[in-house]
Amino acid sequence: MRINVLERIAGTTFMQTVVNTGGTISPLSFQLLSGSETLINSTAGVASGGGAYYGLHLLPTSEAWYVGQMIGVINTNTYVARQVVRARALEVD
């Protein structure tokens, strides 16, 4: 199995997004977890129209692996999506 990793610069804003055309997601939350799955940040999903939702997180300034997680409810069903995020220091020559 191949897992895609998102790489972002440490200390910058990381945006999680989800699109759903089947119904309203409520409640919807986005979490940023450490590699050991300790909660770093959590935010409510913001609807931006057309079934698109987003959540913003400030990545810590240290290089590390993180997990971006979305938990949403549509009707009575709970959905969870996860992604791996790697924060890297900005390298300047």
C-alpha positions as CSV (number, residue, x, y, z in Angstrom):
1,M,0.0,0.0,0.0
2,R,1.3,3.5,-0.9
3,I,0.5,6.4,1.4
4,N,0.9,9.9,0.1
5,V,2.7,12.3,2.5
6,L,2.0,16.0,2.5
7,E,5.2,18.0,3.1
8,R,4.8,21.5,4.5
9,I,7.3,24.1,6.0
10,A,7.3,24.0,9.8
11,G,5.7,27.0,11.4
12,T,3.4,27.7,8.5
13,T,-0.4,27.3,8.1
14,F,-1.7,23.9,7.1
15,M,-5.1,23.7,5.5
16,Q,-7.2,20.6,5.6
17,T,-10.1,20.3,3.1
18,V,-12.9,17.9,2.4
19,V,-15.6,18.1,-0.3
20,N,-19.0,16.4,0.0
21,T,-21.8,16.7,-2.5
22,G,-24.2,14.2,-0.8
23,G,-25.3,16.2,2.2
24,T,-24.4,18.6,4.9
25,I,-21.5,17.5,7.2
26,S,-22.5,18.4,10.8
27,P,-20.7,18.4,13.1
28,L,-17.3,18.5,11.3
29,S,-13.9,18.9,13.0
30,F,-10.4,18.8,11.8
31,Q,-7.5,17.8,14.1
32,L,-3.8,18.0,14.0
33,L,-2.2,15.1,15.9
34,S,1.5,14.4,16.7
35,G,3.1,11.3,15.4
36,S,2.2,9.6,18.7
37,E,-1.4,10.8,18.1
38,T,-1.5,13.5,20.9
39,L,-3.8,16.3,20.0
40,I,-2.0,19.5,19.0
41,N,-4.8,21.5,17.6
42,S,-8.5,21.1,16.7
43,T,-10.8,23.3,14.8
44,A,-14.4,23.2,13.5
45,G,-14.9,22.8,9.8
46,V,-15.9,25.9,7.9
47,A,-18.2,25.6,4.9
48,S,-17.0,27.5,1.9
49,G,-19.9,26.7,-0.5
50,G,-20.6,23.9,-3.0
51,G,-20.0,21.2,-0.4
52,A,-16.4,22.3,0.3
53,Y,-15.2,22.6,3.9
54,Y,-11.8,23.6,5.4
55,G,-9.9,23.9,8.6
56,L,-6.7,25.8,9.3
57,H,-3.9,24.7,11.6
58,L,-0.6,26.4,12.5
59,L,2.1,23.7,12.2
60,P,4.7,23.6,15.1
61,T,8.1,25.1,14.3
62,S,9.9,21.8,14.8
63,E,10.5,19.2,12.1
64,A,8.3,16.2,12.8
65,W,5.6,13.8,11.4
66,Y,2.0,14.7,12.1
67,V,-1.4,13.3,11.3
68,G,-4.2,15.4,9.9
69,Q,-7.6,14.0,10.8
70,M,-11.1,14.9,9.7
71,I,-14.2,13.6,11.6
72,G,-17.6,14.4,10.2
73,V,-21.2,13.2,10.5
74,I,-23.5,12.9,7.6
75,N,-27.1,11.9,8.6
76,T,-26.3,9.4,11.3
77,N,-23.0,8.1,9.8
78,T,-19.6,9.1,11.2
79,Y,-16.7,9.4,8.7
80,V,-13.0,9.7,9.5
81,A,-10.3,10.6,7.0
82,R,-6.6,10.8,7.9
83,Q,-3.5,12.0,6.1
84,V,0.2,12.0,7.0
85,V,1.9,15.4,7.2
86,R,5.6,16.0,7.4
87,A,6.8,19.5,8.7
88,R,10.2,20.4,7.4
89,A,12.6,23.3,8.1
90,L,13.0,25.8,5.4
91,E,16.3,25.2,3.7
92,V,18.0,28.2,2.2
93,D,21.3,28.0,0.3
